Amino acid sequence: MRMVATAFRHPIGIVQLHGSVSDAGSASKCGHSSFRFISKNFAVDVALLRKGHCSYRQGQQHVVCALSSQAQTTCPSSSSSHVESALILIRHGESMWNEKNLFTGCVDVPLTKRGVDEAIEAGKRISNIPVDMIYTSSLIRAQMTAMLTMTQHHCKKVPIIMHNENRQAKSWSQIYSEDTEKQSIPVITAWQLNERMYGELQGLNKLETAERYGKEQVHEWRRSYNSPPPNGESLEMCSHRAVAYFKDHIQPQLQSGRHVMVAAHGNSLRSIIMYLEKLTSLEVVNLELPTGLPLLYIYKEGKFMRRGSPVGPTEAGVYAYTESLALYKQTLDEKLY
């Protein structure tokens, strides 16, 4: 057992939790609201009234939470004494060259209508998972996906692309309202998260390319780990830059307790997943990532634990791994309903 103290701090008040947590199962309902929390020998009874309280018990431990009666649209924090963070990975929605079956690589093309719809649906799936920072590639299809996804988030914060290209860009995009800044989510763009560069294949039709070079050769370029197409990158080369960026910039944010979403591309995300799950080069080449489908990981005590993909806006099972994510969702639900 581990003693945990969690504090939710936001403009409507402070919620203090002190309890004992174990990592897996049950569900309970009380008062005007409920949520599903799957954890071993861990029953949660929640009744968040406008001027009331909530409680849960495990063994001899007892928790009491006090809430203000005022409803705000600000996001609660879900930090805890044991650093625990959510990591959401999402491949961009269908692009206009995906639709035409062309090799896209680092060519900067936008989403199709279907891609827009996929991004919006992805937003519904993660609408109750906390997001403090967003990282995207420098390509518009990933940026569109990130922005459209956040339009569905129940927190209602505004994603804002950070322009740090030079001193003037940073100065001209500065926010001068502290309240507005608190209602914003920084979006960091990085070329290191770009799709693998397909070299001389970019813009070519995939079927026609297979006819020209042979199916086996094209399959090797697309699915091998260390064979690049002519004047392009192999998955291994893409992995070096994407994983290095993840380790240097994204993982430190998770270690500090921030919740991060990464909107990027099939090969840059496969590279990151290879690092997170310690996959071999043979395993990663068979990893398929559908467009617009978010994957959830929990980072805790130096380890990444995959929680699969949220299957819908009302699905609570993906929050079951930790106490803090379950209570984060409950707090959002109380603000909305």
Sequence and secondary structure as in RCSB ss.txt:
>XXXX:A:sequence
MRMVATAFRHPIGIVQLHGSVSDAGSASKCGHSSFRFISKNFAVDVALLRKGHCSYRQGQQHVVCALSSQAQTTC
PSSSSSHVESALILIRHGESMWNEKNLFTGCVDVPLTKRGVDEAIEAGKRISNIPVDMIYTSSLIRAQMTAMLTM
TQHHCKKVPIIMHNENRQAKSWSQIYSEDTEKQSIPVITAWQLNERMYGELQGLNKLETAERYGKEQVHEWRRSY
NSPPPNGESLEMCSHRAVAYFKDHIQPQLQSGRHVMVAAHGNSLRSIIMYLEKLTSLEVVNLELPTGLPLLYIYK
EGKFMRRGSPVGPTEAGVYAYTESLALYKQTLDEKLY
>XXXX:A:secstr
 EEEEEEEEETTEEEEEEEEE SSEEEEEETTEEEEEE TT EEE    TT EEEEEETTEEEEEE  S      
    BSS EEEEEEEE   BHHHHTTB  TT    B HHHHHHHHHHHHHTTTS  SEEEE SSHHHHHHHHHHH
TT TT  EEEE   SSHHHHHHT    HHHHHTEEEEEE GGGS    GGGTT BHHHHHHHH HHHHHHHHH S
S   TTS  HHHHHHHHHHHIIIIIHHHHHTT  EEEEE HHHHHHHHHHHHT  HHHHTT    TT  EEEEEE
TTEEEE      TT  GGGTT HHHHHHHHHHHHHH 
